[in-house]
Amino acid sequence: MNELDHLRRLRADVPEAAPEELALRTGWRPGGSERAPRARPVNPLLPLALSGGALLVAAAVFAFLVLFPAGGPDTVVAGPADESSEEEDRGGDRTAAEVMAPVIEAARSGAPDGPVWYERVVYGNALGVGPEGDRYGVYALHTLENWTDMERESAVGRAVSADWALMAEDDREAWERDGSPTRWTGVSGSLSGEVPETGGVYGVLNGPRSPDFPLGTQNLTVEQLRRLPSDPAELAEMLRTGYRGPGSQHEAEPVRSVLPYPLPPDVRAGVYAVLADIPGVRVLEGVTDVSGRTAVGVAYDVDRGDLGSSEHRILLDPRTGLPLSVEEAVVEPAAADADWAEPGDVLRYWLYESIGWTEEWPQ
């Protein structure tokens, strides 16, 4: 089954939202009309059911999600990254290796405290909706979760929900102008043509299956993953060999693809050392992910010509050494999106709400 077939199987009808849920999705609060600036995420990690993707990026989505479906009953209402000072965002004069050193050490110290690797991930994909030429942005959201038992070499996962959220507070006026809709049809870039996506079953475990982990030209088994070298030079060669994923023109993309894997601690530390050593990556320090969590990491630009250019951000937890999010923000929008997307908007994100080792296995 390919990635698109998998996503179609996971889609499901989503019940109409109650008024209080709708208020949370759009950032509204009773008794107040103050608007947050566009440059800040809007009310992250609100307690709702959620779970989107453009055809163009569906392969990228499921390079992550087919292997590690994750999710949960929370809606992330996200906007562009914080516009803090250039020195703060870019780590001042510190090198990537210096900024990443504590994260590398945290990763190396992160001994497993259970045999099961658990992931809960929200994928958000911004789409333009509304009248042609005067559209606004909404996120199509998918939440999925996955468990991989490294001792039994077995994996199960499920899609939890599909939902939507306004891309930014500035989009509220256009949304209200259109009658405050909660569902859109005929949406370009949506697999079903709708936001939220429809058509599948949510909450049902899929599996068990034998886990495998794409790396370059190979699909690694659990045992092969355990035996990966920790030496950054060896890892760099393995990661680059045969990589053909989305954005493959940048050396950081193969590193990004393995972030959610249940890597041994010393291997994860080696992967981060590879990331810090890639020429041209920019330091991110004193920043937050789309849900507001403090992060460090790196950024790099990907230019897709007529499809626009974007800044890709890999954000990591400085305490645990585990991934927090991967985000793609507009540098120059595609011409077809220029009426609703502007520089700084986060068009796509993979938010790891929970990731790490556990003793628990779903029933």
C-alpha positions as CSV (number, residue, x, y, z in Angstrom):
1,M,0.0,0.0,0.0
2,N,1.4,3.4,-0.9
3,E,1.3,6.5,1.2
4,L,-1.8,8.0,-0.5
5,D,-3.7,4.8,-0.2
6,H,-2.8,4.7,3.5
7,L,-4.0,8.2,4.1
8,R,-7.3,7.6,2.2
9,R,-7.9,4.5,4.4
10,L,-7.4,6.6,7.6
11,R,-9.7,9.4,6.7
12,A,-13.0,9.7,8.6
13,D,-16.1,11.8,8.9
14,V,-15.7,14.3,11.7
15,P,-18.8,15.4,13.7
16,E,-19.9,19.0,13.6
17,A,-18.2,21.0,16.4
18,A,-20.0,22.2,19.4
19,P,-19.8,26.1,19.9
20,E,-17.2,25.8,22.6
21,E,-15.0,23.6,20.4
22,L,-15.4,26.0,17.5
23,A,-14.3,28.8,19.8
24,L,-11.1,27.0,20.7
25,R,-10.3,26.2,17.1
26,T,-10.5,29.8,16.0
27,G,-8.8,31.2,19.1
28,W,-11.9,33.1,20.3
29,R,-12.5,33.6,24.0
30,P,-15.7,34.7,25.7
31,G,-15.6,38.3,27.0
32,G,-12.7,39.4,24.8
33,S,-12.0,40.6,21.3
34,E,-8.3,41.3,21.4
35,R,-6.5,39.7,18.5
36,A,-3.1,38.1,18.8
37,P,-0.4,39.3,16.4
38,R,0.1,37.1,13.3
39,A,3.7,36.5,14.3
40,R,2.7,34.3,17.3
41,P,1.2,30.9,17.4
42,V,-2.5,31.1,18.4
43,N,-3.5,29.2,21.5
44,P,-1.4,26.1,21.0
45,L,-2.3,22.6,22.2
46,L,-6.0,23.2,22.8
47,P,-8.0,20.2,24.0
48,L,-9.9,19.1,20.9
49,A,-10.0,16.1,18.6
50,L,-7.9,16.8,15.5
51,S,-5.8,15.4,12.7
52,G,-4.1,17.0,6.5
53,G,-2.0,17.1,3.6
54,A,-1.6,18.4,0.0
55,L,-1.1,15.9,-2.7
56,L,2.3,17.4,-3.4
57,V,3.5,16.7,0.1
58,A,1.6,13.5,0.9
59,A,4.7,11.4,0.3
60,A,6.7,13.6,2.7
61,V,3.9,13.2,5.3
62,F,3.9,9.5,5.2
63,A,7.6,9.1,4.9
64,F,7.0,10.0,8.6
65,L,3.5,8.9,9.3
66,V,3.0,5.6,7.5
67,L,5.8,4.2,9.7
68,F,4.8,6.1,12.8
69,P,1.1,7.0,12.9
70,A,0.5,9.1,15.9
71,G,-2.3,11.3,17.4
72,G,-4.5,12.4,20.2
73,P,-7.5,14.5,21.3
74,D,-5.8,17.9,21.1
75,T,-6.0,20.6,18.4
76,V,-2.9,22.7,17.8
77,V,-3.9,26.1,16.5
78,A,-0.6,27.3,15.1
79,G,0.7,30.3,13.2
80,P,4.0,31.7,12.0
81,A,7.1,31.4,14.2
82,D,8.0,34.1,16.7
83,E,9.5,37.2,15.2
84,S,12.1,37.6,18.0
85,S,15.5,39.2,17.3
86,E,17.8,37.9,14.7
87,E,20.5,37.4,17.3
88,E,18.1,35.4,19.6
89,D,16.6,33.3,16.9
90,R,19.9,32.5,15.2
91,G,21.9,31.8,18.2
92,G,24.0,35.0,18.0
93,D,27.6,34.1,17.1
94,R,27.5,30.6,18.4
95,T,28.0,27.8,15.9
96,A,25.5,25.0,15.3
97,A,27.9,22.6,17.0
98,E,28.0,24.8,20.1
99,V,24.2,25.2,20.3
100,M,23.6,21.5,19.6
101,A,26.1,20.2,22.2
102,P,23.7,20.1,25.1
103,V,21.0,18.4,22.9
104,I,23.6,15.8,21.7
105,E,24.5,15.1,25.3
106,A,20.9,14.8,26.4
107,A,20.3,12.4,23.5
108,R,23.3,10.3,24.5
109,S,22.1,10.1,28.1
110,G,18.5,9.1,27.2
111,A,18.6,5.5,28.1
112,P,15.3,3.6,27.2
113,D,13.1,3.0,30.3
114,G,10.9,0.6,28.4
115,P,10.9,-1.6,25.3
116,V,8.1,0.3,23.5
117,W,8.7,3.4,21.3
118,Y,5.6,5.6,21.4
119,E,4.8,8.5,19.1
120,R,1.9,10.9,19.0
121,V,2.3,13.3,16.1
122,V,0.1,16.0,14.6
123,Y,0.5,16.9,11.0
124,G,-0.7,20.3,9.9
125,N,-1.0,21.4,6.3
126,A,-2.2,24.9,5.5
127,L,-4.6,25.3,2.6
128,G,-6.3,28.3,0.9
129,V,-10.0,28.5,1.2
130,G,-12.7,31.1,0.4
131,P,-13.3,33.2,-2.7
132,E,-10.7,32.9,-5.5
133,G,-8.2,35.8,-5.2
134,D,-9.3,36.7,-1.6
135,R,-8.7,33.4,0.2
136,Y,-7.6,32.8,3.8
137,G,-5.6,29.9,5.3
138,V,-6.8,27.0,7.4
139,Y,-4.9,24.0,8.6
140,A,-6.1,20.6,7.7
141,L,-5.0,18.5,10.7
142,H,-4.3,14.8,11.2
143,T,-3.4,13.2,14.5
144,L,-1.9,9.7,14.6
145,E,-0.1,7.5,17.1
146,N,2.1,4.6,16.9
147,W,3.7,2.0,19.2
148,T,6.8,-0.1,18.3
149,D,7.8,-2.9,20.6
150,M,11.6,-3.3,19.9
151,E,11.8,-6.6,21.9
152,R,8.9,-8.3,20.1
153,E,9.6,-6.5,16.8
154,S,6.0,-5.6,16.4
155,A,4.2,-2.3,15.6
156,V,0.7,-1.1,15.8
157,G,-0.8,2.4,15.1
158,R,-4.0,4.3,14.5
159,A,-5.3,7.5,13.1
160,V,-7.1,9.3,15.9
161,S,-8.9,12.2,14.2
162,A,-9.1,14.8,11.5
163,D,-9.8,18.5,12.2
164,W,-9.1,22.0,11.1
165,A,-7.9,25.4,12.6
166,L,-7.4,28.9,11.3
167,M,-3.9,29.3,10.1
168,A,-3.5,32.7,11.8
169,E,-5.5,35.2,13.8
170,D,-5.4,37.6,10.9
171,D,-7.5,35.1,9.0
172,R,-10.5,35.5,11.4
173,E,-12.1,38.4,9.6
174,A,-12.2,36.6,6.2
175,W,-13.5,33.5,7.9
176,E,-16.3,35.4,9.6
177,R,-17.0,37.2,6.3
178,D,-17.7,33.8,4.8
179,G,-20.2,32.8,7.5
180,S,-17.8,31.1,9.9
181,P,-17.8,27.8,8.1
182,T,-16.6,24.5,9.8
183,R,-16.2,22.5,6.6
184,W,-14.9,23.3,3.2
185,T,-15.4,21.4,-0.1
186,G,-13.6,21.6,-3.4
187,V,-10.3,22.5,-1.7
188,S,-7.2,22.2,-3.9
189,G,-4.5,20.2,-2.2
190,S,-6.9,18.2,0.0
191,L,-6.9,14.5,-0.7
192,S,-10.7,14.3,-0.4
193,G,-11.2,17.8,-1.6
194,E,-12.5,18.6,1.8
195,V,-11.3,20.2,5.1
196,P,-11.5,18.4,7.5
197,E,-10.7,15.3,5.4
198,T,-13.4,12.6,5.3
199,G,-13.8,9.0,4.4
200,G,-11.9,6.6,6.7
201,V,-12.0,5.0,10.2
202,Y,-10.4,6.6,13.2
203,G,-9.6,5.2,16.6
204,V,-9.0,1.6,15.3
205,L,-5.6,0.0,15.8
206,N,-3.9,-1.2,12.6
207,G,-1.4,-4.1,12.9
208,P,0.4,-5.8,14.3
209,R,3.1,-5.6,11.6
210,S,6.8,-6.0,11.4
211,P,8.4,-2.6,11.7
212,D,11.0,-1.4,9.2
213,F,12.8,1.9,8.9
214,P,13.8,3.4,5.5
215,L,17.3,4.7,5.4
216,G,18.8,5.7,2.1
217,T,18.2,2.8,-0.3
218,Q,17.5,0.3,2.5
219,N,14.6,-0.6,4.7
220,L,16.2,-1.5,8.1
221,T,14.9,-4.1,10.4
222,V,14.8,-3.6,14.2
223,E,18.1,-5.4,14.5
224,Q,19.8,-3.4,11.8
225,L,18.5,-0.2,13.4
226,R,20.1,-1.3,16.7
227,R,23.4,-1.9,15.0
228,L,23.7,1.5,13.3
229,P,27.1,3.1,13.8
230,S,27.3,6.1,16.2
231,D,30.2,7.7,14.4
232,P,28.9,10.8,12.7
233,A,31.0,10.3,9.5
234,E,29.7,6.8,9.0
235,L,26.1,7.9,9.7
236,A,26.4,10.8,7.3
237,E,27.4,8.5,4.5
238,M,24.5,6.1,5.2
239,L,22.0,8.9,5.4
240,R,23.0,10.5,2.1
241,T,23.3,7.3,0.1
242,G,20.4,6.9,-2.2
243,Y,18.1,9.4,-0.4
244,R,15.3,10.5,-2.8
245,G,12.8,12.1,-0.4
246,P,11.1,15.5,-0.6
247,G,13.5,18.4,-0.6
248,S,16.3,15.9,-1.3
249,Q,18.5,18.7,-2.7
250,H,19.4,19.7,0.9
251,E,21.7,17.6,3.0
252,A,19.6,18.0,6.1
253,E,16.5,16.3,4.6
254,P,17.8,12.7,5.2
255,V,18.6,13.6,8.8
256,R,15.1,15.0,9.2
257,S,13.6,11.7,7.9
258,V,15.0,9.6,10.8
259,L,14.2,11.9,13.7
260,P,11.2,9.9,14.8
261,Y,13.0,6.5,14.7
262,P,13.6,4.6,17.9
263,L,17.3,5.1,17.6
264,P,19.8,3.9,20.3
265,P,20.9,6.9,22.4
266,D,24.5,7.0,21.0
267,V,23.1,6.8,17.4
268,R,20.7,9.6,18.0
269,A,23.6,11.7,19.4
270,G,25.6,10.9,16.2
271,V,22.6,11.9,14.0
272,Y,22.4,15.3,15.7
273,A,26.2,15.7,15.3
274,V,25.7,15.1,11.6
275,L,23.0,17.7,11.5
276,A,25.1,20.3,13.3
277,D,28.0,19.8,10.9
278,I,26.0,20.3,7.6
279,P,27.3,23.4,5.8
280,G,24.9,26.3,5.7
281,V,22.4,25.3,8.4
282,R,21.4,28.3,10.6
283,V,21.3,28.1,14.4
284,L,17.9,28.3,16.2
285,E,18.2,29.1,19.9
286,G,15.7,30.7,22.3
287,V,12.8,29.8,19.9
288,T,9.5,27.9,20.4
289,D,7.8,25.3,18.3
290,V,4.2,25.8,16.9
291,S,2.8,24.7,20.3
292,G,4.9,27.1,22.3
293,R,7.5,24.7,23.7
294,T,11.1,26.0,24.1
295,A,13.4,24.5,21.5
296,V,16.8,24.6,19.9
297,G,17.7,23.4,16.5
298,V,18.7,24.4,13.0
299,A,17.1,25.9,9.9
300,Y,17.8,25.8,6.2
301,D,16.2,27.0,3.0
302,V,14.6,24.9,0.3
303,D,13.8,26.6,-3.1
304,R,11.2,24.8,-5.2
305,G,11.1,27.3,-8.0
306,D,7.5,28.0,-9.1
307,L,6.3,26.3,-6.0
308,G,7.9,28.9,-3.8
309,S,10.7,28.7,-1.2
310,S,10.5,27.9,2.4
311,E,12.6,27.7,5.6
312,H,12.7,24.3,7.1
313,R,13.2,24.1,10.9
314,I,14.2,21.1,12.9
315,L,13.4,21.8,16.5
316,L,14.6,19.7,19.4
317,D,13.9,19.5,23.1
318,P,17.1,20.7,24.9
319,R,16.2,18.7,28.0
320,T,15.4,15.3,26.5
321,G,17.3,15.4,23.2
322,L,14.1,14.3,21.4
323,P,12.4,16.0,18.5
324,L,9.7,18.5,19.1
325,S,8.7,19.5,15.6
326,V,9.6,19.9,12.0
327,E,8.2,23.1,10.4
328,E,8.2,24.6,7.0
329,A,7.7,28.4,6.9
330,V,7.2,30.6,3.8
331,V,10.1,32.6,2.5
332,E,8.5,33.3,-0.9
333,P,5.0,31.9,-1.5
334,A,4.1,30.1,-4.7
335,A,2.3,32.4,-7.1
336,A,-0.8,30.3,-6.7
337,D,-0.9,30.9,-3.0
338,A,0.1,34.6,-2.8
339,D,-3.4,35.7,-2.0
340,W,-3.5,33.8,1.4
341,A,0.1,32.9,2.3
342,E,2.8,35.4,3.2
343,P,6.5,35.2,4.4
344,G,6.7,33.8,7.9
345,D,3.5,31.7,7.7
346,V,4.1,28.1,8.8
347,L,2.5,26.1,5.9
348,R,3.3,22.6,7.2
349,Y,4.4,21.1,10.5
350,W,4.9,17.8,12.1
351,L,4.4,18.3,15.9
352,Y,5.6,15.5,18.2
353,E,3.2,16.0,21.1
354,S,4.7,12.9,22.8
355,I,7.6,10.7,21.7
356,G,9.8,8.4,23.7
357,W,10.2,5.1,25.5
358,T,7.4,3.4,27.6
359,E,6.3,0.2,29.1
360,E,2.8,0.6,27.8
361,W,1.2,-1.2,24.9
362,P,-2.3,-0.4,23.5
363,Q,-5.1,-2.9,24.2
